[in-house]
Amino acid sequence: APGNVKLRPEILLNSQKLVAEKRGLSHNPLDLVFHGGSGSDKSQITESLDYGVFKMNIDTDTQFAFAKPVGDYVRA
């Protein structure tokens, strides 16, 4: 359910730093996918983008965004 995600962007930052240091790579060497974006705080999402997240899954939010108008129409 939305809101059950406890996003911790510092894990992404620390992972990027560790891989860059251990492998002698540049800043943010990993392309990261953010699973469980639904219900996450906007500031934490923005922070995560700074740490190499290039794809975010927000399926639950998308389902709710479409389901409400459809439900409203059916009930009308």
C-alpha positions in Angstrom: 0.0 0.0 0.0 1.2 3.6 -0.6 3.1 5.0 2.4 4.5 1.7 3.5 7.8 2.4 1.9 10.5 3.7 4.2 12.8 5.4 1.6 16.3 5.9 2.8 18.2 7.8 0.0 21.4 7.7 2.1 21.7 4.0 1.2 21.8 4.9 -2.5 24.5 7.6 -1.8 26.6 5.2 0.3 26.3 2.5 -2.4 27.4 4.8 -5.2 30.4 6.1 -3.1 31.5 2.5 -2.2 31.4 1.2 -5.8 33.1 4.3 -7.1 35.9 4.1 -4.5 36.4 0.3 -4.7 36.4 0.2 -8.6 38.0 3.6 -9.2 35.0 4.9 -11.1 33.5 8.3 -11.5 30.6 9.9 -9.5 27.4 7.8 -9.4 28.7 4.8 -11.4 25.5 2.7 -11.0 22.3 3.2 -12.8 19.6 2.6 -10.1 16.0 1.6 -10.4 13.7 2.8 -7.6 11.1 0.1 -6.7 8.3 1.1 -4.5 8.0 4.8 -5.3 4.3 5.0 -4.5 3.6 7.1 -1.4 7.2 8.2 -1.0 8.0 11.8 0.1 8.7 14.2 -2.8 11.9 15.5 -1.1 13.3 12.0 -0.7 12.4 11.1 -4.4 14.3 14.3 -5.5 17.3 13.3 -3.3 17.3 9.8 -4.8 17.5 11.2 -8.3 20.7 13.0 -7.3 22.1 9.6 -6.4 21.7 7.9 -9.8 18.1 6.7 -9.9 17.0 6.8 -13.5 13.8 4.8 -13.4 11.1 4.8 -10.8 8.2 2.4 -10.4 5.0 4.2 -9.2 2.4 1.6 -10.2 0.2 1.9 -7.1 -0.1 5.7 -7.4 -0.9 5.3 -11.1 -3.6 2.7 -10.4 -5.2 5.0 -7.8 -5.0 7.9 -10.2 -6.9 6.0 -12.9 -9.3 4.0 -10.6 -10.9 7.0 -8.8 -12.3 8.7 -12.0 -13.4 5.4 -13.3 -15.1 4.6 -10.0 -16.7 8.0 -9.9 -18.1 7.5 -13.5 -19.5 4.1 -12.6 -21.2 5.4 -9.5 -22.7 8.4 -11.4 
